[in-house]
Every structure is written in C-alpha cells, then in structure tokens.
Amino acid sequence: MNLDSSANISETITQIIHFVNGEKRTFENILPNTIKQGQFTKFKNTKGTLIMINDKNVLCIEVFAEN
C-alpha cells in the first residue's frame, strides 16, 4: 500500500491504524516526509519518536490532516 499521495495532505497528520485482531491505534503529529515503507512501515512524530508497524498485521489506515 503506497501512502505517499494521501500522507502529504498537511505538515503533520494523524493516522488511525486498524489491525487484523480488531485493535485500533491512533498516532498523532506524524511527519509525512518521514514515512518509509517496507515489511515494516516506519515514521516519526514531531517529538522524534520512531514508530514501526508490521504491514502484514494491518487491515486499513485512516489519514487525517492536522491544523
């Protein structure tokens, strides 16, 4: 899944990630230019935290612009 076009809607974004086990996680203040995709999608937030998500466990991702 290529998130490049949807992720560049704002300087910072919020993502709600829906996992295959029914769990949802919300990540705020994501810097879209830091998103790197592979087996693990990696991105950073404005505090510098690196977040890694295993793509095989993800059903869908909701992306929202932040003001």
N, C-alpha and C positions, 0 to 999 in steps of 0.2 A: 504494500500500500504506500503510495507516494504522497506525503503530506506537504510537499513544497508549496503548491499553489494555495491550499487552504490555510496554511500556517502563517503566511505573510500578509495577513489582513490588518495587522497592528504591530506596534513596537513590542508589546507584551500580550500574551494570550493566556487563556485558561483552557485546560483540557480535562474532560471527564472521560476516563478510560473504563470501558466495560469489559470485564474479564469473563472467561468461559465458565467459571464457577458461580457466576451471578454477582460477584463483588464489583463495586464501583469505587474508583479513587479519583479525587479531584486534585489537580495540580494547578496552582495559580502562579502568576508572574513569570511565565516561561518566556525565554528569549528565543523567538522563532529561528533566528540565524544560527543557533547552536544545535538545532535538531539534526542528528546524523542517524541514518537508517542502516540496519544490518540485521543479523539474528536478534540482537538487542538494539532497540531504538534508544538513543542517548540524547539528553537535552539538559540544559542548565536553567535555573531560575535566577532572578535578579540578586539573590543572596549568594550566588555562586555554587549552590548545591547541584551536584551531578546526579541525575536520575536516569536509571537504566530499566527498561521494560522489555521482557521477553515477548516478542511478537507472536509466538505460537499460542500464547495464553489470552490473546486479545480478540474480542468479538467486534467492537467498534470504538471509535474515538469521536467525541463531540468537541468542536473547537469554537471558542468564543473570543472576540476581540475585547480587550480591556481598555477603558478610557484613561 
